[in-house]
């Protein structure tokens, strides 16, 4: 039987995300020159869609996962295990600075999200730095509970450590991992 997840924090979002999305769409229209006449339709339509997008933004930190829900036409619900998160980058491009918001990019081990490397991107989190620090602190707590002692490194092997001792360390580490996995299920 799966155990219930405990919600640790829920992100709140800045309404300026709407402004950023509309500004972004307008800049694309202006940059394409052909899109300038389309601004009359694009801006109001983008405003409506941006409000819907904003109303559907959700991000929750639980004791095991980071859950991100977003989207208008294509809805995405991402559940990222905390022990897979390697980093969370804070991003703020020129249009984001103009709108006064930050973005957070969640990077994971073994990700296949393409060139950007982010498996989850969150726009407009209020107090983004605090939320990022909270997620990373929770990730550290989770990984400390499952990691035990670090595995022997390549430098330890090169330093002349006895092979049998290294193998015992690997065996002990695998045993701790198995115990941690058994405790989760």
N, C-alpha and C positions, 0 to 999 in steps of 0.2 A: 504494500500500500504506500503510495507517495505521500510524503508529508506536506503540510501546508506551508507556503512561503509567507514570510513575514515582510511587510512593506516597511522599508527603512526611511525612504524619502521619495517624494513626488516632485518633479520639476514643475515650476511655474513658468509660463511663457510671457514674454513682453509683446504687447499688441503691436509694437512697431515692426513685427515680422510682416504684417500686412503691407505696411509702407515699403519695406524692403522688396517684397515680391513684386509689387506694382512698379516700383522704381526700376527693378531688374528688367521687367518686361518692356517698359518704356525705353530703356537704354538699348535693348536689342532691336526694337523697331527703328530707333533713330540711327543706330549703327548700320543697319541694312539699307538705309535711305529709301528703299522701296516701301518699307514699313511705315514711313512717316504718315502717309494718308490713313493708314490702318489704325493709328493711335486713337482715333475717335471711337473705334469699336474695341480695340485691345485693352485700353486702360479701364473702362467700366467693367468689361468681362473679367479681366484679371482681378479687379477689386472684389467682385462677387466670389470668384473662386478662391482668392486669398483668404477671405473671411471664413469660408467653409473649411479650408485647410487649417487655419488657425484654431477653429473650434474643435477639430479632430486631433490636434497635437496632444500626445500623452507620452510621458517618460517616467517610469517608476523604477526605483532601485529597491530590490528585495534582498533578502539575505543570501540568495544564490544567483540571481540574474539581474540584468538590466533590460527592461522591456520598453521598446519604442514603438508607438503606433502613430501613423501619419498617412496623409494622402487624401486626394479628392477623387479623381477618376480611377487611379490605381492605388488601392489601400494596401499598406504594408504593416505587418505586425512582426517585429523582430524581437527575439528573445536571445540575448547574448549572455552565456554563462560567465560569471565573474572571473572564474579561474582561467578563462581563455583571453581575457582582456590584457593586452600588453601595454597599451598607452591610450590616453585621451588627449588629442590635440585641441587647443583653442585656436580658432581661426577668425580673423576679422579683416576681410578685404575692404577696398575703398567704399563700395556701396553699403557694406555692413556698418562701417564707421559712420557714414553719412546718416544711416538709419538709427545708429546707436545700439546695435545688437552684436552679439558674438555667436559663433557656431562652435559646436563640439563634434569632433570626429573620433569615433571609437575604433581602435585598431585591435585586431585579435591575432592570436597565434594560429598559423595554418590558414589564414584567410585567403579567399579567392575572389576578392571584390574588384579586381582589375588594377589599373595603374594608380588610382588614388590610394589604395590600400585600406580604405575605411569600410567597415562593415555596417556602420550606422552613423548617420549624420543628424545632428539635432540643431535646429536654428532657434535663436532667440531665448535661450534659457536665462531667466533672471538670476543674477549672481552665479554666472556660469563657472567662474573659478572655484567658488565654494562647492558647487555641485560636483564638478570634476574631482576636486580633492576628496570629497565624501565617497564617490564611487571608487577611486583608487585606494582609499583607506580600507573600504569594505573588501575590495579585491585582495589587498594584502592580508587581511584577516582570514579570508577564505583560503588563500594559498598557503599561509603559515600553518593552518590546521591540517592540510593534506600533504604538505611537502616533507615535513620532518627535517632531516639533515640533508644538505646538498650532496648530490652524486659526485663521485671522484672526477676530477678534471683531467684533461689531457696532460696538463703540466705536472700533475701528481704522478701520472704514469711515466712521463719522461724523466721525472726526478728520481727514478729508480725504485719506486714503491714496489713491494712484492706483489706479483700478479695474484696470488691466492688471497692476499689481504684486500686487494681491489675488488675481486670477485665476491668476497664476503660482504664488503660494503654495498655492492650492487644488489646482492641477494637481500640484505637487510632493508635497503631502500625500497625494493619491489614489495617486500612484505608489508612495510608501512603503507605503501600505496594501496595494496589490496585491502588492508584493514580500513583505510579511509573510504574506499569505494563500498565496502560492505556496510559501513556505518551509514552511508547515504541511502542505501536501498532498504 
